Amino acid sequence: MGTSRLSRRLFLVTPLLLLALLLMVGGARQVCFDLAYTRVDTELSFWGRKNYTPTENTIAHTGVTLAWLLHHRPEHPDFLARRAYFFSWQGFFTAEPSARLELNQQAVDAQHLALRGRPAYRQGWIKMIEYASRTTGGAAMLAQAQSRLNALQPPTL
């Protein structure tokens, strides 16, 4: 009789233990994403400030981390917006004009994907205006961004 009661309890507790394990794994995974994103966001926030210029290794590591984040969450608006910012800075650091234009276009493309996830995000449209103004074929996107930004302005009283 004791064995039967024990097996019944084990039968009832096992799904709860598995659920707890799955929640712990999901939580640990989210912590990893948050730490990686915070590291990238902090690094990018220093680019262009005062005398700070990232090393080639730092630029490469930031790009790899962004690629890892986007591999796991390809449509995450924050990850895409940071990717656009990363491309924009890469264009700034690049001396070759054709490479700069290509990186600026990649910034526009990444920002456009980010804005698909947050179409009413004013700051995102402000960034899009900045990025689109640096491309040769960005007139249509620049006009769209300015139009969206104007539509998102708070009403005047």
DSSP file with accessible surface (Angstrom, degrees, kcal/mol):
  #  RESIDUE AA STRUCTURE BP1 BP2  ACC     N-H-->O    O-->H-N    N-H-->O    O-->H-N    TCO  KAPPA ALPHA  PHI   PSI    X-CA   Y-CA   Z-CA
    1    1 A M     >        0   0  189      0, 0.0     4,-1.8     0, 0.0     5,-0.2   0.000 360.0 360.0 360.0 -37.0    0.0    0.0    0.0
    2    2 A G  H  >  +     0   0   56      1,-0.2     4,-2.1     2,-0.2     5,-0.2   0.876 360.0  51.4 -65.5 -38.1    2.9    2.4    0.7
    3    3 A T  H  > S+     0   0  115      1,-0.2     4,-2.5     2,-0.2    -1,-0.2   0.892 108.1  52.1 -67.7 -37.6    4.4    1.8   -2.7
    4    4 A S  H  > S+     0   0   62      2,-0.2     4,-2.0     1,-0.2    -2,-0.2   0.914 110.5  47.3 -65.5 -41.7    1.1    2.5   -4.4
    5    5 A R  H  X S+     0   0  131     -4,-1.8     4,-2.3     2,-0.2    -2,-0.2   0.907 112.5  50.3 -66.8 -40.0    0.7    5.8   -2.7
    6    6 A L  H  X S+     0   0  117     -4,-2.1     4,-2.6     1,-0.2    -2,-0.2   0.922 111.0  47.7 -64.7 -43.8    4.3    6.8   -3.4
    7    7 A S  H  X S+     0   0   66     -4,-2.5     4,-2.3     1,-0.2    -1,-0.2   0.871 110.8  52.5 -67.5 -33.6    3.9    5.9   -7.1
    8    8 A R  H  X S+     0   0  145     -4,-2.0     4,-1.8    -5,-0.2    -1,-0.2   0.928 111.5  46.1 -66.4 -42.1    0.7    7.9   -7.3
    9    9 A R  H  X S+     0   0  158     -4,-2.3     4,-2.5     2,-0.2     5,-0.2   0.911 112.6  50.3 -65.3 -42.2    2.4   11.0   -5.7
   10   10 A L  H  X S+     0   0  103     -4,-2.6     4,-2.3     1,-0.2    -1,-0.2   0.898 108.3  53.4 -62.8 -38.5    5.3   10.6   -8.1
   11   11 A F  H  < S+     0   0  157     -4,-2.3    -1,-0.2     1,-0.2    -2,-0.2   0.877 113.7  42.5 -63.1 -37.4    2.9   10.4  -11.0
   12   12 A L  H  X S+     0   0  113     -4,-1.8     4,-0.6     1,-0.1    -2,-0.2   0.844 117.2  45.6 -78.6 -33.1    1.2   13.6   -9.9
   13   13 A V  H  X S+     0   0   65     -4,-2.5     4,-2.5     1,-0.2     5,-0.2   0.827  96.4  73.6 -82.6 -30.1    4.5   15.5   -9.1
   14   14 A T  H  X S+     0   0   58     -4,-2.3     4,-2.6     1,-0.2     5,-0.2   0.905  95.9  48.4 -55.9 -47.8    6.4   14.5  -12.2
   15   15 A P  H  > S+     0   0   76      0, 0.0     4,-2.5     0, 0.0    -1,-0.2   0.910 112.0  50.8 -61.9 -35.8    4.5   16.8  -14.6
   16   16 A L  H  X S+     0   0  117     -4,-0.6     4,-2.6    -3,-0.2    -2,-0.2   0.907 110.5  48.8 -67.1 -38.9    5.0   19.7  -12.2
   17   17 A L  H  X S+     0   0  109     -4,-2.5     4,-2.4     2,-0.2    -1,-0.2   0.904 111.7  49.0 -65.9 -41.1    8.7   19.0  -11.9
   18   18 A L  H  X S+     0   0   99     -4,-2.6     4,-2.6    -5,-0.2    -2,-0.2   0.909 111.5  49.6 -64.4 -41.1    9.0   18.9  -15.7
   19   19 A L  H  X S+     0   0   95     -4,-2.5     4,-2.5    -5,-0.2    -2,-0.2   0.928 110.8  49.8 -63.3 -43.4    7.1   22.2  -16.0
   20   20 A A  H  X S+     0   0   46     -4,-2.6     4,-2.3     2,-0.2    -2,-0.2   0.908 111.0  50.1 -61.2 -41.2    9.3   23.8  -13.4
   21   21 A L  H  X S+     0   0   96     -4,-2.4     4,-2.5     2,-0.2    -2,-0.2   0.930 110.6  49.0 -63.3 -44.8   12.4   22.6  -15.4
   22   22 A L  H  X S+     0   0  123     -4,-2.6     4,-2.5     1,-0.2    -2,-0.2   0.903 111.4  49.6 -62.7 -40.6   11.1   23.9  -18.6
   23   23 A L  H  X S+     0   0  120     -4,-2.5     4,-2.5     2,-0.2    -1,-0.2   0.893 110.4  50.7 -66.0 -37.9   10.3   27.3  -17.0
   24   24 A M  H  X S+     0   0  131     -4,-2.3     4,-2.6     2,-0.2    -2,-0.2   0.923 111.3  47.6 -65.5 -42.5   13.8   27.4  -15.5
   25   25 A V  H  X S+     0   0   88     -4,-2.5     4,-2.4     2,-0.2    -2,-0.2   0.932 113.3  48.3 -64.5 -43.7   15.4   26.7  -18.9
   26   26 A G  H  X S+     0   0   40     -4,-2.5     4,-2.3     1,-0.2    -2,-0.2   0.908 112.8  48.6 -62.8 -40.5   13.2   29.3  -20.6
   27   27 A G  H  X S+     0   0   36     -4,-2.5     4,-2.3     2,-0.2    -2,-0.2   0.915 111.0  49.6 -66.2 -41.8   14.1   31.8  -17.9
   28   28 A A  H  X S+     0   0   56     -4,-2.6     4,-2.1     1,-0.2    -2,-0.2   0.906 110.6  51.0 -64.0 -38.6   17.8   31.1  -18.2
   29   29 A R  H  X S+     0   0  126     -4,-2.4     4,-2.2     1,-0.2    -1,-0.2   0.920 109.5  49.8 -64.8 -42.2   17.6   31.5  -21.9
   30   30 A Q  H  X S+     0   0   70     -4,-2.3     4,-2.8     1,-0.2    -1,-0.2   0.896 108.0  53.7 -64.6 -37.8   15.9   34.9  -21.6
   31   31 A V  H  X S+     0   0   81     -4,-2.3     4,-2.7     1,-0.2    -1,-0.2   0.918 107.7  51.4 -61.8 -41.7   18.5   36.0  -19.1
   32   32 A C  H  X S+     0   0   71     -4,-2.1     4,-2.4     2,-0.2    -2,-0.2   0.921 111.2  47.4 -61.4 -43.9   21.2   35.1  -21.7
   33   33 A F  H  X S+     0   0    1     -4,-2.2     4,-2.8     2,-0.2     5,-0.2   0.925 112.8  49.1 -61.9 -44.7   19.4   37.1  -24.4
   34   34 A D  H  X S+     0   0   80     -4,-2.8     4,-2.6     2,-0.2    -2,-0.2   0.908 112.0  47.7 -63.6 -42.0   19.0   40.1  -22.0
   35   35 A L  H  X S+     0   0  109     -4,-2.7     4,-2.3     2,-0.2    -1,-0.2   0.924 113.8  47.1 -65.5 -42.7   22.6   40.1  -21.0
   36   36 A A  H  X S+     0   0    3     -4,-2.4     4,-2.4    -5,-0.2    -2,-0.2   0.929 113.9  47.8 -64.9 -43.2   23.8   39.8  -24.6
   37   37 A Y  H  X S+     0   0   36     -4,-2.8     4,-3.3     1,-0.2     5,-0.2   0.925 111.6  50.0 -63.7 -43.4   21.5   42.6  -25.7
   38   38 A T  H  X S+     0   0   76     -4,-2.6     4,-2.7    -5,-0.2     5,-0.2   0.906 110.0  51.1 -62.9 -39.4   22.5   44.8  -22.8
   39   39 A R  H  X S+     0   0  130     -4,-2.3     4,-2.4     2,-0.2    -1,-0.2   0.942 114.6  43.0 -63.1 -45.3   26.2   44.3  -23.7
   40   40 A V  H  X S+     0   0    3     -4,-2.4     4,-2.9     2,-0.2     5,-0.2   0.939 115.0  49.2 -65.7 -46.8   25.6   45.2  -27.3
   41   41 A D  H  X S+     0   0   54     -4,-3.3     4,-1.8     1,-0.2    -2,-0.2   0.913 112.9  47.3 -62.4 -41.6   23.4   48.2  -26.5
   42   42 A T  H  X S+     0   0   66     -4,-2.7     4,-0.8    -5,-0.2    -1,-0.2   0.934 113.0  48.5 -65.6 -44.9   25.9   49.5  -24.0
   43   43 A E  H >X S+     0   0   41     -4,-2.4     3,-1.2    -5,-0.2     4,-0.7   0.951 112.7  47.6 -60.7 -48.6   28.8   49.1  -26.4
   44   44 A L  H >< S+     0   0    1     -4,-2.9     3,-0.7     1,-0.3    -1,-0.2   0.837 103.3  63.0 -64.0 -30.1   26.9   50.8  -29.2
   45   45 A S  H 3< S+     0   0   40     -4,-1.8    -1,-0.3    -5,-0.2    -2,-0.2   0.752 103.1  50.0 -68.0 -20.9   25.9   53.7  -27.0
   46   46 A F  H X< S+     0   0   97     -3,-1.2     3,-2.2    -4,-0.8    -1,-0.2   0.650  81.8 110.3 -89.5 -16.3   29.6   54.6  -26.5
   47   47 A W  T << S+     0   0    4     -4,-0.7     6,-0.1    -3,-0.7     3,-0.1  -0.402  89.9  11.2 -63.9 126.1   30.4   54.6  -30.2
   48   48 A G  T 3  S+     0   0   46      4,-1.0     2,-0.5     1,-0.3    -1,-0.3   0.428  93.5 132.9  87.9  -1.0   31.1   58.2  -31.3
   49   49 A R  S X  S-     0   0  145     -3,-2.2     3,-2.6     3,-0.1    -1,-0.3  -0.734  78.8 -52.7 -87.8 129.4   31.2   59.6  -27.7
   50   50 A K  T 3  S-     0   0  205     -2,-0.5    -2,-0.0     1,-0.3    -4,-0.0  -0.158 118.8 -20.8  45.3-120.4   34.1   61.9  -27.0
   51   51 A N  T 3  S+     0   0  161      2,-0.0     2,-0.4     0, 0.0    -1,-0.3   0.273 100.0 125.9-101.7  11.0   37.3   60.1  -27.9
   52   52 A Y    <   +     0   0   84     -3,-2.6    -4,-1.0    -6,-0.2    -3,-0.1  -0.581  26.7 168.4 -79.0 125.1   36.0   56.5  -27.9
   53   53 A T        -     0   0  100     -2,-0.4    -6,-0.1    -6,-0.1    -2,-0.0  -0.989  33.2-124.3-130.0 123.5   36.6   54.5  -31.0
   54   54 A P        -     0   0    8      0, 0.0     2,-0.1     0, 0.0   -11,-0.0  -0.338  25.2-116.6 -67.9 149.4   35.9   50.7  -30.8
   55   55 A T     >  -     0   0   83      1,-0.1     4,-2.6     4,-0.0     5,-0.2  -0.333  27.6-106.8 -75.4 164.4   38.7   48.3  -31.8
   56   56 A E  H  > S+     0   0  155      1,-0.2     4,-2.6     2,-0.2     5,-0.2   0.891 123.5  52.9 -58.1 -39.1   38.3   46.0  -34.8
   57   57 A N  H  > S+     0   0  126      2,-0.2     4,-2.8     1,-0.2    -1,-0.2   0.906 108.9  48.7 -64.2 -41.3   37.9   43.2  -32.3
   58   58 A T  H  > S+     0   0   36      2,-0.2     4,-2.6     1,-0.2    -2,-0.2   0.916 111.7  49.2 -65.8 -42.1   35.1   45.0  -30.4
   59   59 A I  H  X S+     0   0   15     -4,-2.6     4,-2.3     2,-0.2    -2,-0.2   0.942 113.6  46.6 -61.7 -45.1   33.3   45.8  -33.7
   60   60 A A  H  X S+     0   0   56     -4,-2.6     4,-2.4     1,-0.2    -2,-0.2   0.925 112.8  48.8 -63.3 -45.1   33.6   42.1  -34.8
   61   61 A H  H  X S+     0   0   96     -4,-2.8     4,-2.5     1,-0.2    -1,-0.2   0.901 110.5  51.1 -63.7 -39.8   32.4   40.8  -31.4
   62   62 A T  H  X S+     0   0    6     -4,-2.6     4,-2.5     1,-0.2    -1,-0.2   0.922 110.8  49.1 -63.4 -42.3   29.5   43.2  -31.4
   63   63 A G  H  X S+     0   0   18     -4,-2.3     4,-2.4     2,-0.2    -2,-0.2   0.902 111.0  49.4 -63.4 -40.9   28.5   42.1  -34.9
   64   64 A V  H  X S+     0   0   96     -4,-2.4     4,-2.4     2,-0.2    -2,-0.2   0.921 111.2  49.2 -65.2 -43.1   28.7   38.4  -33.8
   65   65 A T  H  X S+     0   0   10     -4,-2.5     4,-2.6     1,-0.2    -2,-0.2   0.923 111.5  49.0 -64.2 -42.6   26.6   39.0  -30.8
   66   66 A L  H  X S+     0   0    5     -4,-2.5     4,-2.7     1,-0.2    -1,-0.2   0.914 110.5  50.9 -61.7 -42.0   24.0   40.8  -32.8
   67   67 A A  H  X S+     0   0   56     -4,-2.4     4,-1.9     1,-0.2    -2,-0.2   0.901 110.1  50.3 -62.2 -40.0   23.9   38.0  -35.4
   68   68 A W  H  X S+     0   0  103     -4,-2.4     4,-1.5     2,-0.2    -2,-0.2   0.929 111.2  48.1 -63.8 -46.0   23.4   35.5  -32.5
   69   69 A L  H  X S+     0   0    0     -4,-2.6     4,-2.2     1,-0.2     3,-0.3   0.931 114.2  46.1 -60.5 -45.2   20.5   37.5  -31.1
   70   70 A L  H  < S+     0   0   14     -4,-2.7    -1,-0.2     1,-0.2    -2,-0.2   0.771 105.0  61.4 -72.2 -24.3   18.9   37.8  -34.5
   71   71 A H  H  < S+     0   0  145     -4,-1.9    -1,-0.2    -5,-0.2    -2,-0.2   0.902 114.5  35.0 -64.1 -39.0   19.4   34.1  -35.2
   72   72 A H  H  < S+     0   0   63     -4,-1.5    -2,-0.2    -3,-0.3    -1,-0.2   0.771 136.2  22.3 -87.2 -29.1   17.2   33.3  -32.2
   73   73 A R    ><  +     0   0   79     -4,-2.2     3,-1.6    -5,-0.2    -1,-0.2  -0.604  69.6 170.9-136.5  73.9   14.8   36.2  -32.5
   74   74 A P  T 3  S+     0   0   82      0, 0.0    -4,-0.1     0, 0.0    -1,-0.1   0.688  78.4  42.5 -65.4 -19.1   14.9   37.4  -36.1
   75   75 A E  T 3  S+     0   0  155     41,-0.0    -5,-0.1     4,-0.0     3,-0.0   0.276  76.1 130.7-110.9  13.5   11.9   39.8  -35.9
   76   76 A H    <>  -     0   0   54     -3,-1.6     4,-2.5     1,-0.2     5,-0.2  -0.511  51.0-147.7 -70.3 118.8   12.7   41.4  -32.5
   77   77 A P  H  > S+     0   0   24      0, 0.0     4,-2.5     0, 0.0     5,-0.2   0.864  94.4  50.3 -59.8 -38.5   12.4   45.1  -33.1
   78   78 A D  H  > S+     0   0   45      2,-0.2     4,-2.2     1,-0.2     5,-0.2   0.912 111.8  47.6 -66.8 -40.9   15.1   46.1  -30.6
   79   79 A F  H  > S+     0   0    6      2,-0.2     4,-1.9     1,-0.2    -1,-0.2   0.916 113.9  47.6 -65.2 -41.7   17.6   43.6  -32.0
   80   80 A L  H  X S+     0   0    6     -4,-2.5     4,-2.3     2,-0.2    -2,-0.2   0.895 110.3  51.9 -66.8 -38.8   16.8   44.9  -35.5
   81   81 A A  H  X S+     0   0   15     -4,-2.5     4,-2.3    -5,-0.2    -1,-0.2   0.903 110.1  48.8 -65.5 -38.6   17.1   48.5  -34.5
   82   82 A R  H  X S+     0   0   62     -4,-2.2     4,-2.5     2,-0.2    -1,-0.2   0.863 108.7  54.0 -68.7 -33.2   20.5   47.8  -32.9
   83   83 A R  H  X S+     0   0   97     -4,-1.9     4,-2.7     2,-0.2    -2,-0.2   0.918 108.1  49.6 -64.7 -41.5   21.6   46.0  -36.1
   84   84 A A  H  X S+     0   0    0     -4,-2.3     4,-2.5     2,-0.2    -2,-0.2   0.930 111.7  48.3 -61.4 -43.7   20.6   49.1  -38.1
   85   85 A Y  H  X S+     0   0   48     -4,-2.3     4,-2.3     2,-0.2    -2,-0.2   0.900 110.5  52.0 -63.4 -40.3   22.6   51.3  -35.7
   86   86 A F  H  X S+     0   0   13     -4,-2.5     4,-2.5     2,-0.2    -2,-0.2   0.934 110.5  47.4 -61.3 -47.2   25.6   48.9  -36.0
   87   87 A F  H  X S+     0   0   27     -4,-2.7     4,-2.4     1,-0.2    -2,-0.2   0.901 109.9  54.0 -62.1 -40.1   25.5   49.1  -39.8
   88   88 A S  H  X S+     0   0    6     -4,-2.5     4,-1.8     1,-0.2    -1,-0.2   0.928 111.2  44.8 -61.2 -43.8   25.3   52.9  -39.7
   89   89 A W  H  X S+     0   0   37     -4,-2.3     4,-2.4     2,-0.2    -1,-0.2   0.877 109.4  55.4 -69.4 -36.7   28.4   53.0  -37.5
   90   90 A Q  H  X S+     0   0   53     -4,-2.5     4,-1.1     1,-0.2    -1,-0.2   0.916 107.5  50.8 -60.6 -40.8   30.2   50.5  -39.7
   91   91 A G  H  < S+     0   0    0     -4,-2.4     3,-0.3     1,-0.2    -1,-0.2   0.895 109.0  51.3 -61.5 -38.1   29.5   52.8  -42.6
   92   92 A F  H  < S+     0   0  131     -4,-1.8    -2,-0.2     1,-0.2    -1,-0.2   0.898 111.4  46.6 -65.1 -40.1   30.9   55.7  -40.7
   93   93 A F  H  < S+     0   0   67     -4,-2.4     2,-0.3    -5,-0.1    -1,-0.2   0.652  95.1  94.1 -77.5 -15.2   34.1   53.8  -39.9
   94   94 A T     <  -     0   0   39     -4,-1.1     6,-0.0    -3,-0.3     9,-0.0  -0.640  55.8-164.8 -85.5 134.2   34.5   52.7  -43.5
   95   95 A A        +     0   0   93     -2,-0.3    -1,-0.1     4,-0.0    -4,-0.0   0.764  65.4  89.7 -86.4 -26.5   36.7   54.8  -45.8
   96   96 A E     >  -     0   0  115      1,-0.1     4,-2.4     2,-0.0     5,-0.2  -0.585  69.3-147.0 -78.6 123.1   35.5   53.2  -49.1
   97   97 A P  H  > S+     0   0   94      0, 0.0     4,-2.4     0, 0.0     5,-0.2   0.874  95.8  50.0 -59.2 -41.5   32.5   55.2  -50.5
   98   98 A S  H  > S+     0   0   72      1,-0.2     4,-2.1     2,-0.2     5,-0.1   0.904 112.7  47.1 -67.5 -38.0   30.8   52.2  -52.1
   99   99 A A  H  > S+     0   0   30      2,-0.2     4,-2.6     1,-0.2     5,-0.2   0.898 110.9  53.2 -67.3 -37.8   31.1   50.1  -48.9
  100  100 A R  H  X S+     0   0   96     -4,-2.4     4,-2.5     1,-0.2    -2,-0.2   0.928 109.3  47.9 -62.6 -44.6   29.8   53.0  -46.9
  101  101 A L  H  X S+     0   0   70     -4,-2.4     4,-2.2     2,-0.2    -1,-0.2   0.902 111.9  50.2 -63.1 -41.1   26.7   53.3  -49.2
  102  102 A E  H  X S+     0   0  107     -4,-2.1     4,-2.2     2,-0.2    -2,-0.2   0.923 112.0  47.0 -63.7 -44.0   26.1   49.6  -49.0
  103  103 A L  H  X S+     0   0   24     -4,-2.6     4,-2.1     2,-0.2    -2,-0.2   0.895 110.9  52.2 -66.3 -37.9   26.3   49.6  -45.2
  104  104 A N  H  X S+     0   0    9     -4,-2.5     4,-2.0     2,-0.2    -1,-0.2   0.889 109.3  50.0 -64.9 -36.5   24.0   52.7  -45.0
  105  105 A Q  H  X S+     0   0   59     -4,-2.2     4,-2.6     2,-0.2    -2,-0.2   0.897 108.5  52.4 -67.8 -38.1   21.5   50.8  -47.2
  106  106 A Q  H  X S+     0   0   60     -4,-2.2     4,-2.6     2,-0.2     5,-0.2   0.878 107.0  53.4 -63.9 -35.4   21.7   47.8  -44.8
  107  107 A A  H  X S+     0   0    0     -4,-2.1     4,-2.6     2,-0.2    -2,-0.2   0.928 109.5  48.0 -62.9 -44.0   21.0   50.2  -42.0
  108  108 A V  H  X S+     0   0    4     -4,-2.0     4,-2.5    23,-0.2    -2,-0.2   0.931 112.7  48.7 -61.5 -45.3   17.9   51.4  -43.8
  109  109 A D  H  X S+     0   0   81     -4,-2.6     4,-2.0     2,-0.2    -2,-0.2   0.921 113.4  45.9 -62.9 -44.1   16.8   47.8  -44.5
  110  110 A A  H  X S+     0   0    6     -4,-2.6     4,-2.2     2,-0.2    -1,-0.2   0.913 113.3  49.5 -66.4 -40.6   17.3   46.7  -40.9
  111  111 A Q  H  X S+     0   0    5     -4,-2.6     4,-2.5    -5,-0.2    -2,-0.2   0.891 108.1  54.3 -66.0 -37.2   15.5   49.8  -39.5
  112  112 A H  H  X S+     0   0   63     -4,-2.5     4,-1.2     1,-0.2    -1,-0.2   0.917 108.7  48.5 -62.8 -42.1   12.6   49.2  -41.9
  113  113 A L  H  X S+     0   0   74     -4,-2.0     4,-0.9     1,-0.2     3,-0.3   0.899 110.6  51.6 -63.0 -39.9   12.3   45.6  -40.5
  114  114 A A  H >X S+     0   0    5     -4,-2.2     4,-0.9     1,-0.2     3,-0.8   0.906 107.5  52.6 -63.2 -39.4   12.4   47.0  -37.0
  115  115 A L  H 3< S+     0   0    5     -4,-2.5    -1,-0.2     1,-0.3    -2,-0.2   0.739  96.6  66.4 -72.3 -20.9    9.7   49.5  -37.8
  116  116 A R  H 3< S+     0   0  168     -4,-1.2    -1,-0.3    -3,-0.3    -2,-0.2   0.849 105.3  45.1 -64.4 -31.7    7.4   46.7  -39.1
  117  117 A G  H << S+     0   0   47     -4,-0.9    -1,-0.2    -3,-0.8    -2,-0.2   0.699 129.3  25.2 -82.6 -20.3    7.3   45.4  -35.5
  118  118 A R    ><  +     0   0   89     -4,-0.9     3,-1.7     1,-0.1    -1,-0.2  -0.550  68.1 166.3-141.2  72.0    6.7   48.9  -34.1
  119  119 A P  T 3  S+     0   0   62      0, 0.0    -1,-0.1     0, 0.0    -3,-0.1   0.718  77.7  50.6 -67.6 -17.1    5.1   51.1  -36.7
  120  120 A A  T 3  S+     0   0   68      4,-0.0     2,-1.0    -5,-0.0    -5,-0.0   0.187  76.1 120.1-105.4  19.5    4.1   53.8  -34.3
  121  121 A Y    <>  -     0   0  113     -3,-1.7     4,-1.5     1,-0.2     3,-0.4  -0.708  45.0-167.2 -89.0 102.6    7.5   54.2  -32.7
  122  122 A R  H  > S+     0   0   99     -2,-1.0     4,-2.2     1,-0.2     3,-0.2   0.893  84.7  55.1 -58.8 -43.7    8.4   57.9  -33.4
  123  123 A Q  H  > S+     0   0   92      1,-0.2     4,-2.2     2,-0.2    -1,-0.2   0.876 105.1  55.1 -61.0 -35.1   12.1   57.5  -32.4
  124  124 A G  H  > S+     0   0    1     -3,-0.4     4,-2.1     2,-0.2    -1,-0.2   0.889 107.8  48.1 -64.2 -38.4   12.4   54.7  -34.9
  125  125 A W  H  X S+     0   0    8     -4,-1.5     4,-2.2     2,-0.2    -2,-0.2   0.857 108.3  54.7 -72.0 -32.2   11.1   56.9  -37.7
  126  126 A I  H  X S+     0   0   64     -4,-2.2     4,-2.0     2,-0.2    -2,-0.2   0.936 109.7  47.2 -63.3 -43.9   13.5   59.6  -36.7
  127  127 A K  H  X S+     0   0   49     -4,-2.2     4,-2.9     1,-0.2     5,-0.2   0.891 108.4  55.8 -62.3 -39.2   16.4   57.1  -37.0
  128  128 A M  H  X S+     0   0    0     -4,-2.1     4,-3.2     2,-0.2     5,-0.3   0.910 105.5  51.4 -62.4 -39.6   15.0   56.0  -40.4
  129  129 A I  H  X S+     0   0   37     -4,-2.2     4,-1.8     2,-0.2    -1,-0.2   0.938 111.4  48.3 -61.0 -44.2   15.2   59.7  -41.6
  130  130 A E  H  < S+     0   0   62     -4,-2.0     4,-0.4     2,-0.2    -2,-0.2   0.944 116.7  41.5 -61.0 -47.6   18.8   59.8  -40.5
  131  131 A Y  H >< S+     0   0    4     -4,-2.9     3,-1.4     1,-0.2   -23,-0.2   0.920 113.8  51.1 -69.2 -43.6   19.7   56.5  -42.2
  132  132 A A  H >< S+     0   0    2     -4,-3.2     3,-1.4     1,-0.3     6,-0.3   0.817 101.2  63.0 -66.8 -27.6   17.7   57.1  -45.4
  133  133 A S  T 3< S+     0   0   73     -4,-1.8    -1,-0.3    -5,-0.3    -2,-0.2   0.669  99.2  56.7 -71.4 -11.8   19.4   60.5  -45.8
  134  134 A R  T <  S+     0   0   92     -3,-1.4     2,-0.3    -4,-0.4    -1,-0.3   0.312  93.9  82.6 -99.8   5.2   22.7   58.8  -46.2
  135  135 A T  S <  S-     0   0   17     -3,-1.4     3,-0.5   -31,-0.1   -33,-0.1  -0.779  73.0-135.5-108.8 159.7   21.8   56.5  -49.1
  136  136 A T  S    S+     0   0  123     -2,-0.3     3,-0.3     1,-0.2    -1,-0.1   0.853 105.8  34.8 -81.1 -33.7   21.7   57.3  -52.8
  137  137 A G  S    S+     0   0   62      1,-0.2     3,-0.4     2,-0.1     4,-0.3   0.029  88.0 104.4-107.4  29.0   18.3   55.7  -53.5
  138  138 A G     >  +     0   0    5     -3,-0.5     4,-2.9    -6,-0.3     5,-0.2   0.291  40.8 104.8 -96.0  12.9   16.7   56.5  -50.2
  139  139 A A  H  > S+     0   0   76     -3,-0.3     4,-2.5     1,-0.2    -1,-0.2   0.907  83.3  47.2 -61.8 -41.8   14.4   59.4  -51.4
  140  140 A A  H  > S+     0   0   81     -3,-0.4     4,-2.4     2,-0.2    -1,-0.2   0.927 115.6  44.6 -66.9 -43.2   11.2   57.2  -51.3
  141  141 A M  H  > S+     0   0   32     -4,-0.3     4,-2.8     2,-0.2    -2,-0.2   0.893 112.2  53.2 -67.9 -37.3   12.0   55.8  -47.8
  142  142 A L  H  X S+     0   0   42     -4,-2.9     4,-2.6     2,-0.2    -2,-0.2   0.936 110.5  46.9 -61.6 -44.4   13.0   59.3  -46.6
  143  143 A A  H  X S+     0   0   56     -4,-2.5     4,-2.4    -5,-0.2    -2,-0.2   0.912 113.2  49.0 -64.3 -42.1    9.6   60.7  -47.8
  144  144 A Q  H  X S+     0   0   83     -4,-2.4     4,-2.8     2,-0.2     5,-0.2   0.926 111.8  48.9 -63.6 -43.3    7.8   57.8  -46.1
  145  145 A A  H  X S+     0   0    0     -4,-2.8     4,-2.6     2,-0.2    -2,-0.2   0.914 112.1  47.9 -64.3 -42.6    9.6   58.2  -42.9
  146  146 A Q  H  X S+     0   0   91     -4,-2.6     4,-2.5     2,-0.2    -1,-0.2   0.907 112.6  49.7 -65.4 -38.2    8.9   62.0  -42.8
  147  147 A S  H  X S+     0   0   74     -4,-2.4     4,-2.2    -5,-0.2    -2,-0.2   0.928 112.8  46.3 -64.8 -45.5    5.3   61.3  -43.6
  148  148 A R  H  X S+     0   0   87     -4,-2.8     4,-1.5     2,-0.2    -2,-0.2   0.906 112.2  50.9 -64.1 -41.4    5.0   58.7  -40.8
  149  149 A L  H  < S+     0   0   22     -4,-2.6     4,-0.4    -5,-0.2     3,-0.3   0.928 110.2  49.1 -63.8 -42.3    6.8   60.9  -38.3
  150  150 A N  H >< S+     0   0  114     -4,-2.5     3,-1.1     1,-0.2    -1,-0.2   0.900 110.1  51.8 -62.5 -40.0    4.4   63.8  -39.2
  151  151 A A  H 3< S+     0   0   81     -4,-2.2    -1,-0.2     1,-0.2    -2,-0.2   0.792 108.3  52.4 -67.0 -26.3    1.4   61.5  -38.7
  152  152 A L  T 3< S+     0   0   44     -4,-1.5    -1,-0.2    -3,-0.3    -2,-0.2   0.421  81.4 116.8 -91.7   0.2    2.7   60.5  -35.3
  153  153 A Q  S <  S-     0   0   81     -3,-1.1     3,-0.1    -4,-0.4    -3,-0.0  -0.449  76.2-106.0 -66.4 141.3    3.2   64.0  -34.0
  154  154 A P        -     0   0   85      0, 0.0    -1,-0.1     0, 0.0    -2,-0.1  -0.362  44.0 -97.4 -65.3 147.6    0.9   64.8  -31.0
  155  155 A P        -     0   0  116      0, 0.0     2,-0.4     0, 0.0    -3,-0.0  -0.363  34.8-124.6 -67.4 144.7   -2.0   67.0  -31.9
  156  156 A T              0   0  138     -3,-0.1    -3,-0.0     1,-0.0     0, 0.0  -0.716 360.0 360.0 -88.4 143.3   -1.6   70.7  -31.2
  157  157 A L              0   0  217     -2,-0.4    -1,-0.0     0, 0.0     0, 0.0  -0.543 360.0 360.0 -96.9 360.0   -4.2   72.3  -29.0
